Amino acid sequence: MPYTYEDVGATREDRCPPGFRRLHVRARIGEGEAVFRRASEALMTWEMHRALGVGITSDADKAVPGVDVTVGLGPIKAPCRVVWTAEEHRRTAWAYGTLSGHPECGEEAFVVDRTGDGTVWLTITAFSRPAKWYARAGGPATRGLQHAYAQRCGKVLRRLCAGLDE
């Protein structure tokens, strides 16, 4: 199944293609190597998403390029495919792009990084536009839900890493 947009992988360079809305949310998770390792694991294994209370179905236990994943929010099913991943010394990340049937069209990246002072951050960037009538009808409320979802990711990941700060 093909992606529903052309600029596949644009989130790797933090680019927003013309005609899409950009989302950028950054949340402090904690400090230290143990927090970074735990946050990275929770991110790559879908644990953060499952802890959000959304349904996640995937044909793999870990985010790797080409893996299909469907996010379920109540009756809404949002099929995606992992576009890119990164597992580096101070950065762990992946992004998925929308497939046919997703209410939005675009891409979303989840990045855990550890800065030079040891602080661990979750950054979520995305570009999207409505693909289904109900996403278009939601207008600003749909964008508000996307922003709230991204903020909740930070809160949930912080909770999953609680007590590990150096």
C-alpha positions in Angstrom: 0.0 0.0 0.0 1.5 3.4 -1.0 1.9 6.4 1.3 -0.8 9.1 1.0 1.7 11.9 0.5 4.7 12.6 -1.7 7.5 13.9 0.6 8.2 10.7 2.5 10.9 11.1 5.1 10.7 14.9 5.3 10.5 14.8 9.1 14.1 13.4 9.3 15.2 16.9 8.2 12.3 18.6 10.2 10.8 19.9 6.9 7.2 20.7 6.4 6.1 20.4 2.7 3.9 23.1 1.2 0.2 22.7 1.9 0.6 20.9 5.2 0.3 22.1 8.8 3.4 21.7 11.0 3.3 20.4 14.6 6.3 20.8 17.0 6.0 19.8 20.7 9.0 19.3 23.0 8.8 17.9 26.5 11.5 17.4 29.2 11.5 13.7 30.3 14.3 13.7 32.9 18.1 13.5 33.2 20.8 10.9 32.8 21.7 7.9 30.8 19.2 5.6 32.6 16.3 7.9 31.6 17.6 8.1 28.1 17.9 4.3 27.8 14.4 3.7 29.3 12.8 6.4 27.2 14.4 5.0 24.0 13.2 1.5 24.8 9.6 2.7 25.5 9.6 4.7 22.3 11.0 2.0 20.0 8.8 -0.8 21.3 5.4 1.0 21.0 5.2 1.0 24.9 4.8 4.8 25.1 1.9 4.7 22.6 0.3 1.8 24.4 0.6 3.6 27.8 -1.3 6.5 26.2 -4.3 4.2 26.0 -4.4 4.0 22.2 -4.6 0.7 20.4 -1.4 -0.2 18.6 -1.3 -3.1 16.2 1.9 -3.8 14.3 3.6 -6.6 12.4 6.8 -6.1 14.5 7.7 -5.7 18.2 9.9 -2.7 17.4 9.8 0.3 15.0 11.9 -0.4 11.9 11.6 1.0 8.4 8.8 -0.6 6.5 6.9 -1.9 9.5 3.1 -1.3 9.3 1.4 0.0 12.4 -2.2 0.9 13.0 -3.1 3.4 15.7 -6.6 2.9 17.1 -8.5 5.8 18.8 -11.8 4.4 19.6 -13.6 3.5 16.4 -11.0 5.4 14.3 -8.2 3.3 12.8 -5.2 5.1 11.5 -2.9 2.9 9.3 0.7 4.0 9.0 4.2 2.7 8.0 7.5 3.4 9.7 9.5 5.6 7.3 12.8 6.0 9.1 14.5 5.2 12.4 17.6 6.3 14.3 19.4 4.7 17.2 22.4 6.7 18.1 24.5 7.5 21.1 22.4 10.5 22.2 19.4 10.1 19.9 16.7 7.5 19.3 13.9 8.3 16.8 11.4 7.0 14.4 8.7 8.4 12.1 5.6 7.0 10.5 3.8 8.1 7.4 0.1 7.8 6.7 -1.4 5.1 4.5 -4.8 4.9 2.8 -7.7 5.0 5.4 -5.9 7.3 7.8 -8.0 10.4 8.8 -4.9 12.6 8.1 -2.3 12.7 5.4 1.3 13.3 6.4 4.1 12.1 8.7 4.9 12.2 12.4 8.3 11.8 14.1 9.1 10.9 17.7 12.6 11.8 18.9 14.2 11.1 22.2 17.5 12.9 22.7 20.0 13.5 25.5 21.6 17.0 25.4 25.1 17.8 26.5 24.0 18.6 30.0 22.3 15.2 30.3 18.7 16.4 29.9 16.5 13.9 28.1 13.8 15.4 25.8 11.0 14.0 23.7 10.3 16.0 20.6 7.4 15.3 18.3 7.3 16.9 14.9 4.7 16.3 12.2 3.2 17.7 9.1 -0.4 16.9 8.2 -3.6 17.9 6.4 -7.0 16.3 6.6 -7.7 13.3 4.5 -11.2 12.3 5.7 -14.3 14.5 5.8 -14.5 14.3 9.6 -10.9 15.5 10.0 -11.7 18.5 7.7 -14.9 19.2 9.5 -13.0 19.2 12.8 -10.9 22.1 11.7 -9.1 23.8 14.6 -10.4 21.2 17.0 -8.6 18.4 15.0 -5.4 20.4 15.3 -6.0 20.9 19.0 -6.4 17.2 19.5 -3.1 16.5 17.6 -1.3 19.0 19.9 -2.9 17.5 23.0 -1.9 14.0 21.9 1.7 15.1 21.4 1.8 16.8 24.9 0.3 13.6 26.4 3.1 11.6 24.9 5.6 13.6 26.9 3.7 13.2 30.1 3.3 9.5 29.6 7.0 9.0 28.7 8.0 11.1 31.8 5.9 8.8 34.0 7.4 5.6 32.4 10.9 7.0 33.2 10.0 8.2 36.8 12.6 7.5 39.4 15.5 6.9 37.0 17.0 10.5 37.1 20.7 10.7 38.0 
